[in-house]
């Protein structure tokens, strides 16, 4: 289905129905593939999608007894930089540094392997594990951290971290497959796309 044929109400119902289904929660039919899914949407929908995500989370928790762990990459990045005592320095440096140098500095400070994945592991380890088959992990804040944090590098480093629970990435941009380039992520529909083939488009999943 193309973006022009989509509407938020239809997406919301479909995403909710898939997330609450036993097939999704038990990660059936994945063979040896990682249980990573992507809900990609036009960046212009971002505010509306925030509301959609809140409604879906509330219904999953209240109506279906499903735990939702929301990992916001922007909030996590600020937390990590604050804990290391460099957040104020980063804010002060941004207006004065070359954009490329600033991006490279932040990418080093927020390396997915060394910093983000361990922090997400800690967060998940702190969550109750009474029934892992009734838990969904949301990865949000993608647009706020682009281009300092690239989604495909985060997902590559989460394959051994988010285990036993499906992960849904709320992705402002496009995730598409072409014969020439394979699966491509394009955050905010800007710049070059990133190759990542292991996630499934949740709009193509059966409820």
Secondary structure by P-SEA (a helix, b strand, c coil): cccccccaaaaaaaaaaaaacccccccccccccccbbbbcccccaaaaaaaaaaaaaaaaaacccbbbbbbcaaaaaaaaaaaaccaaaaaaacccccaaaaaaaaaaaccccccaaaaaaaaaaaccccccccbbbbbcccccccccccaaaaaaaaccccccbbbbbbccccccccccccbbbbcccccbbbbbccccccccccc
